[in-house]
Amino acid sequence: MRRVGVLLILLALARPAAAHPVPFSYLDVRLDAGGAAGTLTVHVFDAAHDLGIDPPQQLLRPEVAAAQARRLESLLAARLAFSSGDRSLPIQWGSVDVLAEKQSLRLPFTLASGRLADLRVGARLFPYDPQHQTFVNVYEDAALRQQSILDEAHASTEYFSGGARGTLAVVRRFVAAGVQHILIGPDHILFLVGLLLLGGSLRRLALVVTSFTLAHSITLSLAALRLFSPPARVVEPLIALSIVYVGIDNLMVRGGRDVRQWIAFSFGLVHGFGFASVLREMDLPARALGWTLFSFNLGVEIGQLLIVVVIASALAALRHRSEIAGRRLAVAGSLIVVVAGTFWFVQRVFFV
């Protein structure tokens, strides 16, 4: 009896797996001079679940599939999105095909006319199943160019076409991403502010900024190319320590000693790994990796220069009006830099 009971339990546990044998969908997108089109293939179990049809095999009958096509298209259109640049691409569905041997339905569609420079795909087709995945194949001029897997944790992918238009799309996309990252990164901004608090000649500040730029460009490239990439649990606390260090150095500087360019270079290597963590979260176009790195780094530099111009100009204006007020601000600002860096260090070591 005990063996029979165990067998019944195993059969009960196995039933859900057998009932849903293929938690996958397949999305093929084809790009050429004529435009963008493709097919979406979904398992009848998933479609039937969300359409409320039981048993699912009813959808393998062509007349039932045709009758339910409009409902299925409406359901999927709300969970599948295409865009190119800033333009959303509406989906125009074709006639549904029944693939009985695969227990699936195939829905052809068209997106746009004319060659696209880039294509972004977002898909969460069957959210009731957290294990569901969508396999995306992108073809350009009949050649398979990119493959991606979309799931609950990674719901979008991006493709950049070959040629000048694709390169321009890469530049626009990643320059903007670089600017955004530096401007919304308080730790990177505070490190730069710490380096600028003591002021100095235009030549001195240019040397400091150039050292930081050179250093983080090196490590950003190493990490993006997957040649060397330390884990975030090491990089993030080190970035916080770099902020503490620059603040303490400002408070301890004596006799005209100024080693900020070496501080900028040394810790710029660490900050470069921090910048690279953003790139790892994106779908880097393998065919234009060089342009991707250049564009993201250029964006970081543009954002960095905006910060430097504003802060350095404000500090110079204050010192011009009152040298004493400038020195007091440097001391107070350096203390704030040390406190903020210490807070981030403790947070990133003990509370992450």
Secondary structure, DSSP 8 states (H G I E B T S, - for coil): -HHHHHHHHHHHHHHHHHHS---EEEEEEEEETTEEEEEEEEEHHHHHHHHT-SSGGGGGSHHHHHHHHHHHHHHHHTTEEEEETTEEE--EE---EEEGGGTEEEEEEEEEES--SEEEEEE---TT-TT-EEEEEEEETTEEEEEEEE-SS--EEEEE-SHHHHHHHHHHHHHHHHHHHHHT-HHHHHHHHHHHTT---HHHHHHHHHHHHHHHHHHHHHHHTTS----HHHHHHHHHHHHHHHHHHHHH--TT---HHHHHHHHHHHHHHHHHHHHHTS---GGGHHHHHHHHHHHHHHHHHHHHHHHHHHHHHHHHH-HHHHHHHHHHHHHHHHHHHHHHHHHHHH--
